[in-house]
Amino acid sequence: HQLVKMTAGLQLGVIGSLALSVASSVAIVICNKALISTLGFPFATTLTSWHLMVTYCTLHVAQRLHFFEPKAIDGHTVILFGFLNGTSIGLLNLSLGFNSIGFYQMTKLAIIPFTVLLETIFLNKRFSETIKLSLMVLLLGVGIASVTDLELNLLGSVLSGLAIATTCVGQILTNTIQKKLKVSSTQLLYQSAPYQAAILFATGPFVDRLLTNRSVFAHKYTTPVVGFIILSCLIAVSVNFSTFLVIGTTSPVTYQVLGHLKTCLVLSFGYTLLHDPFTMKNILGILVAIFGMALYSFFSVRESKKKSTNDALPQQ
């Protein structure tokens, strides 16, 4: 009887963490879009530095309340990692500010194949034909949807390209650091968040001024703007926390699959609530991309199961 209760509790925990992750990801895209487009607060990089500071403070409190144990990591590694991830987050936010939601989502989709490419070249990782095929389907979808995205612009595309490059390297480092130094993702975030925040805090106003010709300090902070900034920071904590919660309670593959669900939701919200322009080609591309992602997730799960079965077999 006790065991049934525990299993039910665990399942509720998983469902709760999945729901929190989906809700917070969709909410932050819409909240930031409203802040940048509707309320005319275009300072995305500075906003991100506030996100990270609030996240760090929240993690500091969590650590004080013994939710997790802090672990010291080599200074150089943390600073390099923080710098890279800070840059990547800033670029992704700028990409969201200067592209339509659809094109921004497609940028995030393109991160997967580029990561595969980099891991194959630099880490000698091998990917099976089925995985590569499903990634090609995904890329095809990304191509169809983003090339016909009516909101395509040069600045937005350049920012997206830079965002993809830094995010890929950042994510590969995240994985490598955690495996080599045996630290959890929360410990890594806690150690690197202050560096990420500091980099964006220092460069944010400058980058934002360069892109908008306006100063973040001279902005008129009305009640709605301040309200949305606070809301955005609070949702960011939830986004960061739920990411680790999901990966902790399920697996990275499940988190990837969840990411695809978020993509569909954000795109639908973009079209229905924010009236982003779209065509049949956009819809077709998105469907093809999602089909590619589903194939990718399916083969990933199947191969990881095969691998664990093979590892369990006694060696001849």
C-alpha positions in Angstrom: 0.0 0.0 0.0 2.8 2.4 0.9 4.6 1.5 -2.4 1.5 2.4 -4.4 1.3 5.7 -2.6 5.0 6.4 -3.4 4.7 5.5 -7.1 1.6 7.7 -7.4 3.4 10.5 -5.7 6.4 10.1 -8.0 4.2 10.2 -11.1 2.4 13.3 -9.8 5.9 14.8 -9.3 6.9 14.0 -12.9 3.6 15.3 -14.3 3.9 18.5 -12.2 7.5 19.2 -13.3 6.5 18.6 -17.0 3.5 20.9 -16.7 5.6 23.6 -14.9 8.2 23.4 -17.7 5.7 23.8 -20.5 3.7 26.5 -18.8 6.8 28.6 -17.9 8.4 28.3 -21.3 5.3 29.3 -23.2 4.7 32.1 -20.6 8.2 33.6 -20.9 8.1 33.8 -24.7 4.7 35.6 -24.6 5.7 37.8 -21.6 9.0 38.9 -23.3 7.3 39.4 -26.6 4.7 41.7 -25.0 7.5 43.6 -23.1 9.6 44.0 -26.3 7.0 44.6 -29.0 3.8 45.9 -27.3 5.2 47.9 -24.3 8.3 49.0 -26.3 10.9 47.8 -23.9 13.5 46.5 -26.4 16.4 45.9 -23.9 16.5 42.1 -24.2 20.1 41.6 -23.0 19.8 43.8 -19.9 16.5 41.9 -19.1 18.4 38.6 -19.3 21.0 39.8 -16.8 18.2 40.5 -14.4 16.7 37.1 -15.1 20.0 35.5 -14.1 20.5 37.6 -11.0 17.1 36.7 -9.8 17.8 33.0 -10.6 21.1 33.1 -8.7 19.5 34.7 -5.7 16.7 32.0 -5.7 19.3 29.2 -6.0 21.3 30.8 -3.2 18.2 30.7 -0.9 17.5 27.1 -2.1 21.1 26.1 -1.2 20.8 27.8 2.2 17.6 25.8 2.8 19.6 22.6 1.9 17.7 21.8 -1.3 21.0 21.0 -2.9 24.7 20.9 -1.9 27.0 23.4 -3.6 30.1 22.0 -5.2 33.3 23.9 -6.0 34.3 23.9 -9.7 37.6 25.1 -11.2 37.5 28.9 -11.6 38.6 29.0 -15.2 36.1 26.4 -16.3 33.2 28.3 -14.6 34.2 31.7 -16.0 34.6 30.3 -19.6 31.3 28.4 -19.3 29.5 31.4 -17.7 30.8 33.7 -20.4 29.7 31.4 -23.2 26.3 30.7 -21.8 25.7 34.4 -21.0 26.5 35.3 -24.6 24.3 32.5 -25.9 21.3 33.6 -23.8 21.7 37.2 -24.8 21.8 36.3 -28.5 18.8 34.0 -28.2 16.9 36.9 -26.5 17.9 39.3 -29.2 16.9 36.8 -31.8 13.5 36.7 -30.3 13.3 40.5 -30.2 14.2 40.9 -33.8 12.4 38.0 -35.4 8.9 36.7 -35.5 8.1 34.0 -32.9 8.1 31.4 -35.7 11.6 32.2 -37.0 12.9 32.3 -33.4 11.5 28.9 -32.7 13.1 27.5 -35.9 16.4 29.0 -34.7 16.1 26.9 -31.5 15.3 23.8 -33.6 18.4 24.2 -35.7 20.5 24.0 -32.6 20.1 20.1 -32.5 21.7 19.3 -35.9 24.5 21.8 -35.4 25.3 20.2 -32.0 25.4 16.8 -33.8 27.8 18.3 -36.4 30.1 19.8 -33.8 30.2 16.6 -31.7 31.0 14.5 -34.7 33.8 16.8 -35.8 35.4 17.6 -32.4 34.4 14.8 -30.0 34.4 12.0 -32.5 30.9 11.0 -31.5 29.1 8.6 -33.8 25.4 9.1 -34.8 23.5 6.3 -36.5 21.9 6.6 -40.0 18.3 6.6 -38.6 19.2 9.5 -36.3 20.8 11.4 -39.2 17.8 10.7 -41.4 15.3 12.0 -38.8 17.5 15.1 -38.3 17.4 15.7 -42.1 13.6 15.6 -42.0 13.7 18.1 -39.2 16.1 20.4 -41.1 13.8 20.1 -44.2 10.9 21.3 -42.1 13.0 24.1 -40.6 13.9 25.1 -44.1 10.4 25.2 -45.5 9.0 27.1 -42.5 11.8 29.6 -42.0 12.6 30.5 -45.6 9.0 31.4 -46.2 8.6 33.1 -42.8 7.3 36.5 -43.8 9.2 38.2 -41.0 12.7 37.3 -42.3 15.2 40.1 -41.9 19.0 40.3 -42.2 19.7 41.5 -38.6 17.4 38.9 -37.2 19.1 36.1 -39.3 22.6 37.2 -38.3 21.7 37.2 -34.6 20.1 33.8 -35.0 23.2 32.4 -36.6 25.4 33.7 -33.8 22.9 32.4 -31.2 23.0 28.9 -32.8 26.8 28.8 -32.7 27.2 29.9 -29.1 24.3 27.8 -27.8 25.7 24.6 -29.4 29.2 25.0 -27.9 27.6 26.0 -24.6 25.4 22.9 -24.5 28.2 20.6 -25.4 30.3 22.2 -22.6 27.4 21.8 -20.2 27.4 18.1 -20.9 31.2 17.7 -20.8 31.7 19.6 -17.6 28.9 17.7 -15.8 30.3 14.3 -16.9 34.0 15.1 -16.3 33.6 16.9 -13.0 30.6 14.9 -11.8 28.5 17.9 -10.9 24.7 18.2 -11.2 23.1 20.7 -13.5 21.8 22.7 -10.5 25.3 22.9 -9.0 26.7 24.1 -12.4 23.9 26.7 -12.8 24.5 28.0 -9.2 28.2 28.3 -9.8 28.0 29.9 -13.3 24.9 32.1 -13.0 26.7 35.0 -11.3 29.3 35.1 -14.1 26.6 34.9 -16.8 24.7 37.7 -15.1 27.8 39.8 -14.7 28.7 39.5 -18.4 25.2 40.4 -19.5 25.0 43.1 -16.9 28.2 44.8 -18.2 27.5 44.3 -21.9 23.7 44.5 -21.8 23.1 48.3 -21.9 25.9 48.7 -24.5 24.6 45.9 -26.8 21.0 47.1 -26.3 22.0 50.7 -27.2 23.8 49.5 -30.3 20.7 47.7 -31.5 18.0 50.0 -30.5 19.7 53.5 -30.4 18.1 53.9 -26.9 19.5 53.8 -23.4 18.0 51.4 -20.9 18.7 54.0 -18.2 16.7 56.7 -20.0 13.7 54.5 -20.5 10.4 55.7 -18.9 9.5 52.9 -16.4 5.7 52.9 -16.3 3.8 50.6 -14.0 3.0 48.0 -16.8 6.6 47.9 -17.9 7.9 47.3 -14.3 5.1 44.8 -13.7 6.1 42.8 -16.8 9.8 43.0 -16.0 9.1 41.5 -12.5 6.8 38.9 -14.1 9.5 38.0 -16.7 12.1 37.5 -13.9 9.9 35.3 -11.9 8.9 33.2 -14.9 12.7 32.9 -15.7 13.4 31.3 -12.3 10.6 28.8 -13.0 12.0 28.1 -16.5 15.5 27.4 -15.2 14.3 25.4 -12.2 11.8 23.3 -14.1 14.4 22.4 -16.7 16.6 20.8 -14.1 13.5 19.3 -12.4 12.4 17.6 -15.6 15.9 16.3 -16.5 16.2 15.1 -12.9 12.8 13.3 -12.6 12.7 11.9 -16.2 15.6 12.0 -18.7 17.3 14.4 -21.2 15.4 12.7 -24.0 12.0 13.3 -22.4 13.1 16.9 -21.9 13.9 17.1 -25.7 10.4 15.7 -26.6 8.9 18.2 -24.2 10.7 20.9 -26.0 8.9 20.0 -29.2 5.6 20.2 -27.5 6.5 23.7 -26.3 7.4 24.7 -29.8 3.9 23.7 -31.1 2.2 25.5 -28.3 4.3 28.7 -28.7 3.7 28.7 -32.5 0.0 28.3 -32.0 -0.1 31.1 -29.4 1.9 33.3 -31.7 -0.6 32.8 -34.5 -3.8 33.0 -32.4 -2.9 35.6 -29.7 -0.2 37.8 -31.2 -1.4 37.5 -34.9 2.0 36.6 -36.3 1.6 36.3 -40.1 1.7 32.7 -41.4 1.0 30.8 -44.6 0.2 27.2 -45.5 3.9 26.7 -46.2 4.7 27.8 -42.7 2.3 25.3 -41.3 3.6 22.5 -43.6 7.2 23.3 -42.6 6.4 23.2 -38.9 4.5 19.9 -39.3 7.4 18.3 -41.2 9.9 19.7 -38.6 7.8 18.2 -35.7 7.6 14.9 -37.6 11.4 14.9 -37.9 11.7 15.7 -34.1 9.3 12.9 -33.3 11.3 10.4 -35.4 14.5 11.7 -33.7 13.1 11.2 -30.2 11.8 7.7 -31.1 15.1 6.5 -32.5 17.0 8.1 -29.6 14.9 6.3 -27.0 15.2 3.0 -28.9 19.0 3.2 -29.2 19.5 4.2 -25.6 17.4 1.1 -24.6 19.5 -1.1 -26.9 22.7 0.3 -25.5 21.6 -0.3 -21.9 20.6 -3.9 -22.8 24.0 -4.5 -24.5 25.9 -3.0 -21.5 24.0 -5.3 -19.2 24.9 -8.4 -21.1 28.0 -10.3 -19.9 31.1 -9.6 -22.0 32.5 -12.6 -23.9 
